[in-house]
Amino acid sequence: EALEAAQKRWTTSDFDVGKPLGRGKFGHVYIAREKRSNHIVALKVLFKTQLQQSQVEHQLRREVEIQSHLRHPNILRLYGYFYDQKRVYLILEYAARGELYKELQKCKYFSERRAATYVASLARALIYCHGKHVIHRDIKPENLLIGAQGELKIADFGWSVHTFNRRRTMCGTLDYLPPEMVESVEHDASVDIWSLGILCYEFLYGVPPFEAREHSETYKRIVQVDLKFPSKPIVSSSAKDLISQMLVKESTQRLALHKLLEHPWIVQNADPSGLYRG
Ligand SMILES: Cc1cc(Cn2cc(-c3c(Cl)cnc4nc(-c5cn(C)nc5C)[nH]c34)cn2)no1
């Protein structure tokens, strides 16, 4: 429809802009309606001055380039972008049930069925991305949104890269980084498998596995893969087995994503539709 029209020159007058949905480091996200199609979108407004100060323009260009070409039910669509004197605008898919991390904070931790359903849909989205030589590199609750049917949407490809130009820069919060990125050595698509393992642990226990008061402590626990499972909440040994196969220091030994989808814990707990209806 109108939003898909390739290379249309968008301006703010094409939209009725509504309330702010959230704020990030470089700007805000508003709910908006595209006037011609009445399509509801999320309009991400970023300030050029702040982007320039943090030298992230190249990252933003990559985010737009990568996300605009990805088409998957568990990846937030980026329909287009435009800019004016002071701001850059990203026209994004609106996720009607908001941010996953708020849902996780509210529930403290998820049931095994809900966690497995989310992990399976993220694995399918990552298989799709890796098939296009894209690694996300920043899979964490803050970058996940929930669609109208309860489906998970990966957002914010600000740290994603095309694997042929692998970078060594540090990125994202420490908690989710695998050993090879914390030690800033070469990394590949298996970094997303590590982060998905961290996410699965946090879905089930409410905290990431290597959390510590000091950065230096978290760093040590990651490189030593100091993985411990608390006695509470009670979690099945099958779930622990899956997590233990993903959080492996040697990146080539991590469970492959297509193997994850065949793991008994996923097969027995994930809803095949990828929708968690509660
Ligand atoms: C700048 C900046 C802010 C953020 C974080 N952020 C993302 C959203 C967002 C997006 Cl991109 C798409 N759909 C959304 N739907 C919601 C939402 C829906 N409900 C009922 N409540 C909320 C909140 N937020 C969405 C907002 N902020 N990233 O960069």
The ligand as a MOL file (V3000), in Angstrom:
LIG
                    3D

  0  0  0     0  0            999 V3000
M  V30 BEGIN CTAB
M  V30 COUNTS 29 33 0 0 0
M  V30 BEGIN ATOM
M  V30 1 C 14.1420 6.9180 20.0020 0
M  V30 2 C 13.7940 5.5330 20.3770 0
M  V30 3 C 12.8430 5.0750 21.3130 0
M  V30 4 C 12.9400 3.6930 21.2450 0
M  V30 5 C 12.1710 2.6960 22.0310 0
M  V30 6 N 10.8060 2.6370 21.4960 0
M  V30 7 C 10.3310 1.8490 20.5030 0
M  V30 8 C 8.9570 2.1180 20.4110 0
M  V30 9 C 7.9450 1.4720 19.5380 0
M  V30 10 C 8.1740 1.1450 18.1930 0
M  V30 11 Cl 9.6970 1.4980 17.4380 0
M  V30 12 C 7.1830 0.4880 17.4390 0
M  V30 13 N 5.9800 0.1650 17.9680 0
M  V30 14 C 5.7390 0.5070 19.2650 0
M  V30 15 N 4.6310 0.2900 20.0040 0
M  V30 16 C 4.8750 0.8000 21.2300 0
M  V30 17 C 3.8850 0.7500 22.2860 0
M  V30 18 C 2.6130 0.2380 22.1230 0
M  V30 19 N 2.0080 0.3570 23.3260 0
M  V30 20 C 0.6390 -0.0400 23.6390 0
M  V30 21 N 2.8280 0.8940 24.2180 0
M  V30 22 C 3.9790 1.1390 23.6000 0
M  V30 23 C 5.1460 1.7290 24.2880 0
M  V30 24 N 6.1170 1.3270 21.3210 0
M  V30 25 C 6.6820 1.1550 20.0830 0
M  V30 26 C 8.6730 3.0700 21.4090 0
M  V30 27 N 9.8510 3.4030 22.0130 0
M  V30 28 N 13.8340 3.3410 20.3250 0
M  V30 29 O 14.3710 4.4490 19.8230 0
M  V30 END ATOM
M  V30 BEGIN BOND
M  V30 1 1 1 2
M  V30 2 2 2 3
M  V30 3 1 2 29
M  V30 4 1 3 4
M  V30 5 1 4 5
M  V30 6 2 4 28
M  V30 7 1 5 6
M  V30 8 1 6 7
M  V30 9 1 6 27
M  V30 10 2 7 8
M  V30 11 1 8 9
M  V30 12 1 8 26
M  V30 13 1 9 10
M  V30 14 2 9 25
M  V30 15 1 10 11
M  V30 16 2 10 12
M  V30 17 1 12 13
M  V30 18 2 13 14
M  V30 19 1 14 15
M  V30 20 1 14 25
M  V30 21 2 15 16
M  V30 22 1 16 17
M  V30 23 1 16 24
M  V30 24 2 17 18
M  V30 25 1 17 22
M  V30 26 1 18 19
M  V30 27 1 19 20
M  V30 28 1 19 21
M  V30 29 2 21 22
M  V30 30 1 22 23
M  V30 31 1 24 25
M  V30 32 2 26 27
M  V30 33 1 28 29
M  V30 END BOND
M  V30 END CTAB
M  END
